[in-house]
Amino acid sequence: MTEKVVVAVDGSPGSEAALDWAIERARTTPVEFELTTVIDLGFSPTKAAESSVRPTYERVLADAASRIEAALPGTIALSTLRRGAPRRELAFASAKADLLVIGTHEPTGVFHGILPLQLAAASTCPVVVVPAKWAPRNGAVVIGIDDDETSLLALSFAAAEAARLGTSLKLVHTWSIPYPLMINPYGLTADALDMSEDFHKLVLDRAIEQVGREFPDLVVHPILRQGSPATVLVEVAETAELLVVGTHRRGVIPAMLLGSVSHNVLVNVPCPVVVAPHPEEARHSHEESHSHEAAHSHEEKEAV
C-alpha cells in the first residue's frame, strides 16, 4: 500500500532534515509525497503583502520537489501552498495523510519553536519530529510502553518501523515509588517492592506478546527501569534510529496539549520522534478538518 506522507518545508536546516528523513524512508516503502508550506497570515494579512512574499514560498516548494526528483526519480510529489496559521493548516493537512513530517531545533523559520509540539498534539496521523542535524544511525527503534491502550496502539507502528528498517525493537517501561512512600518508607516492604516490579514486568510481557503475534521474526529487547519515563526514554534513544511515543489526550481540552512524557521527549529530542495519536481524538479531528475545508479554500496544489 502506498503511504501519503506530508512533509512541512520552509527552507530551514530542520526542514531539510525532515525532507531527508522522509526521502530515506521512501527508499524502503512506497510513498506519495505532499510538500507543504504555509504563508502565515499573521505576518502578511493583506493581499499586497502576501503577493510580495509568495515567490519565496513557491521557491521553497520547488527546491524540495527537485530534491525528491533527484533522489527518487518518478516518485509522486504534490506541492501545496497554504495560507493561515501554520499549526491549524498543518493539522488539517494531516487529516488526509498517513504520516506528517516536520523538522525542529531551529531558532528561525515558519516551523520552529513550539509548533512541532502543537502539531504532535493536534495531528490526526502520526507526526515525525526530525532534529536539524539528523543522520541515519542504523540503531534500534525505541518505544515507550505504558499500561494503557494508547501505548499498545503505538506499538504496532513501532514494530512495523523496526521490521521495515531490519533492526530490533526496544520496549521501554518505567516505574517509580510514590513520593509519600519515599519520605515515609515504613510501609515499603521488600514484598511490596517485588510485587510492584512483577506487575510492571507483566506490562512488558503483554507488549512482547503483541509484537510476537504481528512480527514473529522481530528481535525485541524489553527494558524495565525505575525512574522518570521521559528521562529514561531520551537516554535509551540516544543511539536509536527512531523513538515512538503515544498521546493520552482526553475530553474537550483543545488539542494543544500533550502528555508530559511526550512533551518532555520532544523538547529533548534525541533522534526522530514519532508521536502516535489516540484513535478517538484522531477521528474527532478528522471530522473537524472536513468542516474547515468546506469553509476555506486556502490550498493550491500542483503535481511535480
N, C-alpha and C positions, 0 to 999 in steps of 0.2 A: 504494500500500500504506500502511495506517495504522500509524504507529510507536507503540510502547509506550514512554513516557517517564516514568521515575520521578524525582520531584523531592523531595529531602530538605528538610524545612522545620522550623524551630524558633522562628520569630518574630524572629530577629536580622536586622540590616541585610544581612548576607551571604546569609542565607536568602531575604530579599525580592528581592535582586538576582538570585539563581538562578531564582526563580519568574518574575521579569520577563523574563529571558533566554529561559526556556522558552516563555512566552506569546508573545513576539515571534517565536520560531522557528515556533510553531504557526500563525502567520499565512500561512506560505508552504509548509507541508507538513502533511498530515493526521496528527493526533496524538490518542492516547488517553492521558490522564494518570493516573498513580498518585501521589498526595501521601502521603508517609510521614514519620512521626516516631517516635522511639524513647524509651520510658521506660527510662532507664539503671538496670538492677537493681543496679549497683554503688552507686548513690546511694540507691535505695529497695528494699532487699532483702526487706522484709516486705510482706504484703498490705495492712496498715493504712497504711503509708507510701505504697504505690502508689495506694490509693484516694484519698488526700488530694491527690496531685499530678495525678491522671488528668484532672480537668476542665480544667486548664491546657493539657495536650497536646491534648485534644479541641478546645479553642478555637483553638489554632494551626492545626489541620487545617481547621476550619470557616472561619476567616478566609481561608486560602489558597484553599479551594474557592470562596468568594464572589468573590475576585479573578478567578479563571478564568471564572466565570459572567458577571461584569460585562464582561470583556474579550473573551470568546469564547463568546457565548450558544449553548447547545446542545452544547458540547463535552463529551465523556465524561470524567469525573474520578472516580476512586475514592479514598477516604481510608483509609489503613491505619495503625493504631496498633500498633507493635511493642514488644516487651519484651526487654531483653537488652543485650549490649554493642553500641553503635552501629556500630562497624566491622564486626562479624560480621553483624549483622542487615541492614545496608545492602548488604553484599557479597552476601548470599544474595538480597536483593531484585533485584539486578542480573541474576540468572540468568534472570529472566522479562522482561527489558527490552531494548529496542534502544538506550537511552541512559539514563544516570544523571547527574543534575544536582545539584550541591551548591555552596554558597557558601563563601567563605573570607575571611581577613583580619579576623577578629573575635576580640577577646580573651575573650569570654564566649559561653555558649550551648553546646548539645549538639554542634553541628557546627563546631568551631573547632580551631585548632592543627594537630596532626599528622594529624587524621582525613582530610582530603582526600588527603594523601599516601598514607595507608594504603589508602584506597579505590581510588585510582588504580592501586595495585599488586595489589589483590585482586579487583577487579571482573571479571565475565565479559563485560561490554559496555563500549563507550567511555564514559569518565567526563568530564563537562564541569565544570571548576572555575571558578566565576564570582567575580571580585573584588567586594567590597561596593559600590564606587562605580561599577559598570558602567553604561554608557550606549551606545547604538548609535553607531558611528563612520563607517559606510559605507566602511570600509577593506578591504584585501585579506585573503584567507586565506593564512596562512603555514604552511609545513610544513618540518620538519627532515628532510633526506634523508641516509641513510647507505647504505653498500654492503652491505645485507643484506635479507632477506625482510621483516623487521619493518616497516621504514620504507616499503617498497613497498606493503605491505598497508594501512598507514595512509594512503598517498597516495590510494587510491580514495575513502576517506571525505572527505579534504580537498578533492579535486576536486569531489565531489558537493556539498559545502557551498558552494564558490565558485560553482558553477553555480546552486544554489538562490538564493543571495544576489544573483546577477547582477554579481559582482565578479571580480577577477583572482586568480590563484594565484601566490604567490611560493614557489619551491623553493629552500631554503637548504641548502647543503652546505659544510662547513668542513674544513680540513686543517691540519696543523701539522708542524713539523720536530721529529723525535725529539730528546729532550734531549741524548743523547750527542753528536749532531752539532752541537748548538748550542754545546756547550762545547769541542768538538774538531772544527772545521769543515773540516779538510783534505780529507775525502772528499766534502764537499758541493759538487760541481762545478755549473756552470751547466746542463750537460746533465742531471744528476741531478735538479735542481730542475724543469727543464722537463718531464722525463718524469713526475715525480710530479704536477705540476699537470695534465698531459694526462690522466693516469689519473683524477683527480678530476673533470675535465670530463666524462669518459665516464659517471660515476655520474649526473650531472645529465642527460646526453643520454638515458640509458635511462629516467629518470623522465619526461622530456618526451615520449618516445615512448609510454609507458604512458598518460599523460594524453590525448595526441592520439588514441589509439585509443578511449578511453572518452568523451571530451568534446572533439570536434574543434573546436568553436567557442570553447572557453575560452581566454582570454588568459593566457599563462604567462610569468613572469619568473624566469629562473634566476639565482641569486646564489651565487657561489663566493668564499669568503673564507678567509683564513688566520687561525686563532685558536681560542679556546675555543668549542665548539658552543653551550653554554648562553648564554654572553655574547653571541654574535652573534645567536642566536635572539631573546633578550629585546630587543636593540637594534632588530632589524628589525621586531619585533612591537609596538613602542611605539605605532604608529598603526594596527595591524591590527584587523580585526573578530574574528578567531579565529586561534589558534595550535594546530597539531596536532603531536603527537609520538607515537612508538611506544614500546613497552616491550621489554626484552631479557631477560625472565625465563627461567630455565632450571632444570631439575632439581627437587630436593625441598626447596629452601630455602623456608620459609614465605613466602606472598605478601604480606609486609610490606615488601619491599624493591623499590625502583625503580632503574633505571639512573641513573647520576649526572646525565646530561643532563636527563632528565625531572624528577628531584628538584630540581635547581638552577633549572629553569624555574618549577616550582610554588612555590618559596619566594620567587621574584621575579616573580610572575605579572603580566605587563604588560596582559593582556586575557583574556577567557575562553580557557582552555586545555583542549584535548581530549587525553586520554591513551587511545590505542587499544591494547587488549590483544593479546598474541600469541595466535593462534587455538588452539595446542596447550594453553596454560595456561588459556584460557577453557573449553575442553572439560573439563579436569580439574576446574576449579572448579564447572562446571555439574553434573557428577556428584556432587560433594560436597554441593551445595545440595539435591539430592533426598534425600540421606540425612538432612540437617538437618531438612527439612520433615516427613519421616516420623517423626522423633523428637520434634518440638516443635510446639506449637500456639500460637505467640506472635503471631499476626496476627489483627486484627479489621478487616474491610473493610466499607465502606459506599459504595454508588454515590451520586454527587451530581448 
